[in-house]
């Protein structure tokens, strides 16, 4: 599939356009300080965060496989991490559970060169869209509280139909909203299975964004980029 066939470019949101890792870490560090966790329990954020990060990633992976629910993510990622450090404080757990999603969208750093790439693609008459596995409300805030909203036409969350990429129904919902055909559409995302292989399976042209620069994936006949400005070389 050559670029001249592409009219629509769909993007994943978290860690593709919106810098989830950076914004989450900043938010959690502030909350950690507000609740005086180190003073009360002698736990440093530098010890807490790596354990939290691994657990959160695992829960989201289970969520994509329909093996965990939204509530599982919200209730387990903080509580279980604190329990690893023998901290059983219901008030502390509740504070993180109830406030993290509200506070994280107050830190709205985008991935490096995200806006430059969107601006370039929009100026070249591509129709741009978001399809995310993120929860509906945070997804909308991450788009409409940032410059992203200036460039995209539609925003789709898998939660709308209680499905997650790589489920074809999520891509199909995004295509339906955009009034786009798979063969005239590309998908850019940082998750190899959910984004790249999932979109390829329904006939879209995938571009894998190796956000972490892991270099562990081999090209499957579609491009791999480490910087969103590399999209200029594709489209």
N, C-alpha and C positions, 0 to 999 in steps of 0.2 A: 504494500500500500504506500503510495507516494503522497507527499504533502499536498499536491494539487487537488487531491480528492477530499482533503480534510476541510470541513467548514466549522466544526464544533470541537472545542478542546475542554475536556472535563478534568477537574483537579480534585484530588483528595485534599483535605483541609489540614488536619493535625500533622505536624512535622513535614508537611509539603509546602504549605503557604504560611500557616500560623505556627510560630515556634513553640510548640507544646512543651518540649523538654525545658527550655529556658524559662518560659512563663510559669510553668508548674513549680519548678525549683524555687524561683523567686518568691512565689506566693506562699509555698510551704515554709520557707525559711522565716518569712514575716510572721506567719501564724505560730510557728514554733516559738519564736521570741515573745509574741504577745501572750502566749500561755505559760511562759517561763518554764518550759520543759526542762531545760538544762539545770536551772536553779533548783527545781523541785525534785528532779529524778537523777541528775548527774548524767543525762544522755545528751551527747553532742549531736548537732544536726548533721555533721559530717559522717557520723555513724548511722544515724537514722535513715538518711536519704537513700543510700545505695540499696538498703534492704527494702525500703518502700518501693523504689523504682522497679526492682525485679518482680516484686509481688504484683504491682499494678500492671506491668506488662503481661504477666501470666494470666491475670484475671481478664484483661482485654482480649487475650488470645482465646480463652475459654468462651468469652462472650461472642466472638466471631464464629465459633463453632457451635453456638447455641447450647453450650454446656454451663453457662453462667448467665445470670440475669443482671439487669441494670442495678437492682438493689444489692446483689452480691458484691458488685464492684464498690458501690458506695459504702456498704457496711463493713466489708472485710479488709479493704486495702489499708486503712489506718489502724483499726482495732487489732488486726493480726500482727501488724508490724510492731506496734507498741508492746503487744504480748511477748514478742520475741525478746524484748528487753525487760521482761517481768514488770511491765507497767499495765495495771488493770484499773484504769480511771475512766469511769463511764462518762463523766462530764467532759473530759478531754476528748474522748472518742466522738462524742456527740457534737462537740464544737467543730472538729475537723469535718465530720460527715455533713453537717448542715451548712457549713460556710465555704468549703473549698470551691465548689462550682460557682458560687456567687463571686468570690474574690478573684479567682484565677482569670476571669475575663476583664479584670481591671488592669492586668498586665498584658499588653497587646503587642508585643514585639513580633514582627513577621520574620520568616526565614530570610536569610541574606539573599538579596536580589529578587525577592518574590515580587515586589511591586514593579521593579524595572522590567521583569519578564512579562507580567500581566499587561503593562503599558505597551510594550512592544507588540505583543500578540493582538491586543485590542486595536492598535493603530494599523495593523495589517488585516483588519476586518475578520478576524476569527471571533466566533461567538463563544464566550467563556462561561463555564458552569462549575458548580461545586457538587460533589457527591461524597458524603462522609458517613462513617459509622458512628460518629459522635452523637450524643443526645441532642434532641431538637433545639431546646432553648439555648444551651451554650454554643451550639453550632451557629445559630442565627446571630448571636451577639458577637462571636468571633468574626463574622463577616460584616455585620452592619455597624459595629463599633470601630472598624478599621478601614483603611483605604480599599480593602478588597471589594467592598460593595460597589465601588465606582466602575469596576471592570466586569463583574459577572452578571449574567441575566437570570439564572435560576440557582436555587440552593435546595439540595435534597439530603435528608438524613434517613438512614436505614431504619431508624426508630419509627418513622412514619408508618411503616408496614411491618414493624417488628421483625425485620430481617437485617442481616449484616453482609457486606461484601466478604467473600466472593460470591455470595448468592446472586444469581442472575437477575432476580426480581429487583434488586436494589439498582443495578445498572439500568434495567429496563424502565424503572420509575424515573430515573434521571433523564434518560433519552426521551421518554414521553413528555416530561415537563418542558424539555428543550425543543420538542418537535424535531428531533434529530434521528437519523438512521445510524446504526452501528458502523456501517462501512464509510460513513463520512465523518466519523468521530474518533478522536484520540483521547486516551486517558493517561494522566500524569499522576503518579503516586509513589509513596515511599515504602509501601508494603508489597513485597514480592508476590506473595500468594493472593492476598485480598485485592490488590490494585492491578498489578501487571498481569498475572496469569488469569485472574478473574475477568478482567476486561477483554483480554485476548480471546477467551473462551466464547464470548458472545459476539465476536467479530469486530471489536474496536481495535484501534492501533495503539498498543501500550508504549509508554515511555516510563522506564523505571528511574525514580529519583533516589540515588544511593545517598540518602541524607547523612548517614553516619560514616560514609566513605569506607565501608567495610570491604569492598572489592571481592566479595565472596560469591557473587552471582555471575554466571556466564550469560552472554547474550543469547537469547532464543530467537534471533531474527528481528529483534526490536532494540531500540537505543537504550543505553544506560547513561545517565548524566549525574554528575556530582555537584553541579552548580546550575541553578535554574536559568542563568543566562545562556547556557549551552542550548536551550530550546531555540535560540536564534539560528542555530546551525541546522535545525531540523525543520522548522516551520518558516 
